[in-house]
Amino acid sequence: MEKLQRGNKLWEMKFVLPEHTAALKQWREAQDKISKPTLDEQELMEIGHVVMDSLKHELEVNVIYWEDGDFCEVVGVVERVDRYEKYIKLRTEDDILTIKVDCLMSVERV
């Protein structure tokens, strides 16, 4: 009696279902996502000063923030700071964004 020479054929697939393809694509995208970094107390204080200056004097700032596994960059003016809910509202040329404070990576004057 001959032994079966399966090798790696046990895991080899002759066909792939659309659901499997979609799941593999989602898994690959999840591997590329960046986990949300945390800032120390000093960095948060520096960001707070720049945000409050923008709010008081309507100065444009360049904001880099984390959203859904990626970093985004936008330029605008801070319209509102909600300390209770911990978010800022940023007015850009064509939109108003709400960004959570713990997602902010850097805020710099333009």
N, C-alpha and C positions, 0 to 999 in steps of 0.2 A: 504494500500500500504506500502510495506517494504522499509525502508531507506537503501541506499547502505552503507555498512560498508567497506569503502575503506581503512581507516587507512593510512598506508604508501604505499599501493599498487600502488598508482598513480605513484610513482617514481621507483617502482620495475620493473626490466626488466627480461623478460623471455629468451631473447637471446641478445647477444652483437655482433655487427658487427665488423669485423676486423679493420675498421677505428676508431671505438670507442676505441678498445683495444689499438691501437697504440697511439691515442691521450691521453688516460689515462696514458700510460707509459711515454710519453714525459712530461706530467704535473707533474708526481711524480719525474722524474729526475730534472725538473726545480726547484722543491721545495727543493731539496738537494743541489743545486748550492749555492756557496758563492758569495756574491756581492764583487766587487773590492774595497778593502780598500784604503784609501789615507794616505800618509806619510806626516809628517810635514817637515818644512824646514831643521831642524837639521839632521833628519834621511836621507834626500836626500843628504845633504852635506857629511855625513859620507860614504854613498854608493858611491858617486862621487869620494872620495879620494881613496877608495879601488879599484874601477874600473880603475882609472887612473894609480895606481901603477901596477895593473895587465897588463895594456896596455903597459906601459913603460918598465917593467922589466920581462915580460912574466911569471908572477906568477899565479899559479892555484888558483881559487876562487870557493867557494861554493855559488851558486846563487839559491835563492828561489823566484819564480815569480808566478803571478796570470795569469791563462789562461783559458778562457771559463768556469768560475765558479768553478775552482779548483786550488789548489796550486801545483806547480811542483818544483822539486829540481834537480839541475844538477851541475856537477863539470867541469870546463874548464878554458881556458885562453881567456881573452878579446882580440879580434883581431882588432876591430874598434869601435869607438864611433862617432856617427853622431849627432851633437848638433842641426842641423837644423831640421832633421826629427825626432829627439829624440828617437833613438834606439841604442842598442849595438849589436855587432856580437860576439858570444861566440863560440870558437872552443873546442869541446869535443873530446873524443877519436875517435869517428866514424862519427861526423856530425858537421855542423856549424849552430848554431841557431841564429835567429834574435829575440831580445826581446825588446819590447817597454819600455822606461824608466819609464813611469807611471805605468807599471805592476810589476816593481821590488819591492819585499818586503824586502829582505835582501841580502847583498853580503858580504861574509867573506873570509878572507885568509885561505887557507888550510894548 
